[in-house]
Amino acid sequence: MSEKDQNKNRKDNVTPLFGQKKDAEEKTNAKAKAPASKSAPHRSHGVAPTIMDFDSGTRQEKSEEPVDDRAGEKGEVYNGLHIDFIGKRWIFYTISLTIIVIGILISSIFGVKLDIQFKGGAIIQYSYSGQINQSTAQSVANATIKDGDFTVQTDKIPANNLQVLVLQTTKSLTDTQQSSLYKALNSKFGANSVKKYSSNDVSAQTGKRFFIRSVGAVLLASLLIVLYIWVRFRKIGGLPAGLTAFVALVHDVLMAFVVFSIFRIPINDNFIAVVLTILGYSINDTIVVYDRIRENRKLFGHALSFKDTVNRSINQSFTRSINTTLVTFVAIATVCAFSIAFHLDSIRSFALPMMVGVVTGCYSTICIAGPLWVSWVTHREKKDPNHSSHMVIR
């Protein structure tokens, strides 16, 4: 072999390590001419070659993985899985929009229940023994407090096995009014040993201020998340990545709202806690997929289209996302079952939406965030065919 041919072969061996681009046709011809190496170790699909492979002195060919723009059309398998998430993205968009529209219609027809923490009002609990007629208690309360418009229900506190009469009104009550209400109930149900157990009173202004601050906290968290993704993935189009991740987070928040609307759970501080928890959980899952997209983009460059790169990355991360979601779901479901069994409404109103939240968070990571990013890039490439050239890490 001449010195010129040896130099050429040495250059070819270095090319995959440093990510230099190579014409697809030359790759095909070289692959056809080169004999298969029996000593090369087996590599499973979807696993990128590592520096260790090259340090060992054995060149790892990428022959097991088609790396041209038609990879997605060839039914390529990643870790035993191939699902065309990108090709089905409009189905996923339609499913999400349908659920969100149904939730909005339900909330429009039946209204959104706001807890007194947001709209103001009072909740007073009275312990009692025996039996108390709820309608009679409501009549006594409305007769005692003018324009009180009370709602009355009974509940049980498992911790001390107490029966409680719960009176709720949208009107803030002074100490004098609460004292008058207690005397009226005690007079009517004297044989039931009525005693004041707890009271929670919030003025309308305080509730409004708390609501505005809660929404502000959610918006600030979302803004910081977008900025973080923008900076972290700036070399592969950080702003589109951040904005599509933000849309996926909005999707998850709306799904949580749908759960509160369908199950008629009052919107309170638990809703804000659920939203913030879902934001953190969902974005963590999304960043895992984005990291995989960045590594695959760095490894394959333009040998794979951006659509195929994203589809490859989602398939490679699919098992991890599903397993994490299942473990989290089982843990929260256990808490939810415990809260239902022991009538712990405050815990149930958090655990039930969170069960749905972890599922929708996984769904938005796999079926919304990445596909939306592809839709963004596809739209940009129609206007500027060279747009994808700026999304390769060198």
N, C-alpha and C positions, 0 to 999 in steps of 0.2 A: 504493500500500500504506500502511495506517495505521501510526502510530508504535507502536501496541500489537502489530501483527503483526510489525513489524521487530524489536522487542525479543524477541519470542518466537523468531523465527528465529535471532537472535544467540545466545540461550541454548541453542538446539538445537545450534548449531555448537560450542559450548564443552563440551557434555556429554561426548563421547567422550574428550576430552583429560584431564579431571579425574576420570574414572571414576564420575560420578554415575549412579545407577540410573535406568532408564527402563522404563516398562511395555512388555512385549513386544508387546501389541496395538497400542499407539501407534506403535511402531517399524514394524510391518507396514503400517499405514495410511499413514504418512509415506513409506515406501519406494514404495508403490503410486502415490501422488500425484506424487512428485517425478520430474521427467524425468531420464533417464540423461545423465550428463555425458560428452561425447565426449573432453574434454580431460584427464579424470582419468587418471593413469598407471596401467598395469596392475600389480596386486599378485598374486603367486603365493599359493596356499593355504598356510595354516599360518604366515605371516609377519605379525607384529603390526605395526600402524602405529607410526611413530616420531615423535619430536619434530620431526625435520627435515621431515616431511611437512606438519606444521602451520605451521612457520616459513616454508615456501615459499609459503604463502598458499592452498594448494589443500586442500580438505577431502577426506580419504580415507574414503569410506564403507566400512562393513564388510559391504556387500551381498553380496560374493563368498563370505562365510563364514557359514553359518547359526549363530546364536548362541543358539538356544533350547535347551531341555532335551532336544529330540529330535535333536540334532546327530549323535549317534553312530548313530542309527537311519537316517539319511538317506544313509549311505555316504560321508560327508565324506572328502575326500582331503587328506592333509598331505604336502606335498613329493612328490606322486606316489605316496603309500603310504597305505593304510587297512587296518589289521588290528584286529579287535575283541579286543584283549588282555584287557580286563576281562570281556567276555562269556565268554571261554574260560578264565578263571582256574582253574576247578575241574579242568579238564583238566591244566593246568600243575601244580597241587598234587598231583594223582594221579600224574603222571609222576615228580615229585621223591620223593614218599613211597615209591613202588615201588622206585626205585633204592636209596634209603637202606635200606629193609627188606631188600632182597637183600644189600646189603653187610654189614649187621648179622648176617644169617643165615650168610653165609660166614665171618665172623669168629668166630661162635659155634661153628660146626662144626669149622673148621680151626684156630681159635685165632688170637690176635694175636701176631705176632712182635715182641718188644721187643729192641732192640739192647742190648749190654752197658752203654751209656751210661746206660740207664734201669733195667735190672734187675741190673747188676753182673756181673762175670765177667772173662774174659781172652781176648784174641785175639793169637796169636803167629804170625808169618810167618817161614818159613825158605826161603832161596834154595837151589836145587839144580840139578844137571845130570842129563841122561839121563831115565829114567823111574822113578817111584815109585808103588807100589800104595797107593791111598788106604786100603783096608781094613786092610792090614798096618800102615800108619802109625797108624791109629786104635787098633788093638789094642795097639801099643807104648805109645801115650800113656795109654790107660786102665789098662794094667798098671803104668805108672810112677807115675801120680797116682791115688791111691785116690779113688773117687767123683767122678772128673773128668768123666765122661760127655761126652767130646770129640766134636765133629763135625769132619770133615776134608774139605777140598776143595783143588783146585789152581787156580791163577790165573796170569796173565801180566802183567807190568808193561811196557807198551810203551816207556816212557821209556828204559829201559836194557836192554830185551829179556831180562828175567830171568823164569825160572819160579819160582813161590813155592808152598810148601806152607802152607796156612792152617789152623791148629788153633784151635778156639773152644770155650770151656767156660763154664758159668754160675758156676763157682767161681773166686774170686779166688786168684791164685797168688803166692806169695812169691818172692823172688829165688832162694832155695835150690831151690824146686820147679822153677822155670824152668830152672835150671842142670842139674838132674837129668834133666829132659825132653830138653834139648839133647844131653846125653851119650848117652841111650838111643837117640835117633834117629840120632845120628852113628855109634853102634856098629852099628846095624842096617843103615843105608844109607851105609856108609863110602865106597863106590865112587861115590856121587852128590854128593860134595862139599857136604854139608849145612852151611849157615851161617845163624846167626840174622840175620834182616833187620830185623824190627821187632816191638815188643810193645806192647800196650795193655791195661792192667789197671785195673779199676774195682771198688771194693768195693760191696757191696749197699747199704750206707747212703748212700754217695756218689751212687750211681745213683738211689736213691729221692729224695734231696734235690734232685738236678738235675731230675728229672721234675716234682716239685712246683713248683719255681721256673719251669720252662718253661710249665706250665699256668697259673700265676699271671700270667706275662707276657702270655699270650693273653687271659685274662680282663680284665686291666687295660686292654689295648689296646681290647677290645670296649667296656668301660665308658666310656672316654674318647670313643670314637666316638659312642656313644649320647648322651652329654652335649653333644658338639659339635653334633650334628644337632638336639637339643632346643633349644639356644640359637639356632642359626642360622635355624631354621624355626619359631620360637615363634609367629609371627603367623598361621600356617596350621595350627596343631596340632602343635607340635614334638615332644611326647612320643610320640604315635602314630607320627610319622615316624621317630623314633629307634628305637622298639621294633620296628617292622616291618623297618627296615634291619638291626637286630640279628638278627632271625629269618632274614633273607636271608643274613647272614654265617655264622650257625650252619649253614645249608643248605650253604654253600660249604665249610666245615670238614668237615662230614660227607661230602661228596663226595670231598674229598681223602683222608679216612680210608678210604673205599670203594676208592679206587685202590690205596692201600698194602695193603689186605687182599686184593684180587683178584690183584694181581701179587706178593704175598708179599714185599713190601719191608719190612725191619725198621723199626719205629718208632724213629727216632733224632733227633739234632739237626736233620737235614735236614727231618724232618716239621714241627718247630717253625718252621724257616725258611720252608717252603712255606706253612704256615698264616698266618704274619704277612705274608708277601708277598701272598697272596690277599686277606687282609683289607684291605690298603691299596689294592690294585688294584680290588677289587669296590666298596668304599665310594666311591672316586673316581668310578666310573661311575654309581653310584646318586645321588650328590649332583648330578651333571649333570642327571639326570632330575628330581630334586626342585627344582632351580633353575628348570627349565622349568615345572613345576607351579606354583610360586610366581608366576612372571611371568604365566602364563595366568590364574591366579586373580585377580591384580591387574588384569589387562586386562579380563576378562569378568565378574568378580564372580559374581552369581547368575544371569546370563544362561545360563551353562552349569552343569549339575549337576557335582558333584565327580567323579562317575564319568566323565563325558564330558571333563572337564578333564584327568584323569589319562590317559585313553586318547589324547587329543590330544597331550599332552606326550610320551608314550612313542613315538608314531608320529613326532613331530618329531625325537626324539633317536635313533631306531632306526638310521639310516644311520651316524651318528657312532659309536655303540657297536659296530656290526658291523665297521666299518673299523678301529677301534682294536684290537679283538680279533684280527682277521686279521693285522695287522702284528705284534702281540705274539706270537701263536701261531707264525707263521713263524720269528721270531727264536729262540724257545725250542725249536722243533722242530729247527732247525739245530744248536743246542747238544746236544740229545738224540741226534741222529744221530751227531754227532762223538764223544760219550761212549760210545755203543754200539760204534762202529767201533774205538775205541782202548781198550776195556775199562776205562773210567773209571767204576767203579760209584758212587763218591761223587757224581759230577756227574749220572749217570743217575738216581739215586734222588731228585734234586732236580728235574731237568728234566722227567721223565715226569709226575709229579703236577702240576707247574706248567702243563703243556700242557692238562691236564684242568681245572685251576683257573681259567685265564683264560676258558675256554669256559663253565664253570659260573658264573663271576662275571658274565659278560655275560648269561647266561640268568636268573640270579637278579635282576639289575637290571631286566630287561625284563618277566619273567614272574612274579616273586615279590614283590619289594619294593613296587612300585606297586599291583598288585592286592591285596596284603594290606592296604595302607593303605585302599583302597576298601572292603574287607570290614569293616575296623574301623569306618570312618565310617558305613557302611550299618547296621551293628549298633547304633551309638550313635544314629543318626537314628530307628531304630525305637522306642527308649526315649525320646528327646528330639528331636522334629521340628525344634526350633530350633537343634540342635547345629551345623549347617553354617553358620549365620549368624555364628559366631565364627571362621570360617576364611577370611575375606575381608580382604585388606590394604587399608586405607584410607589 
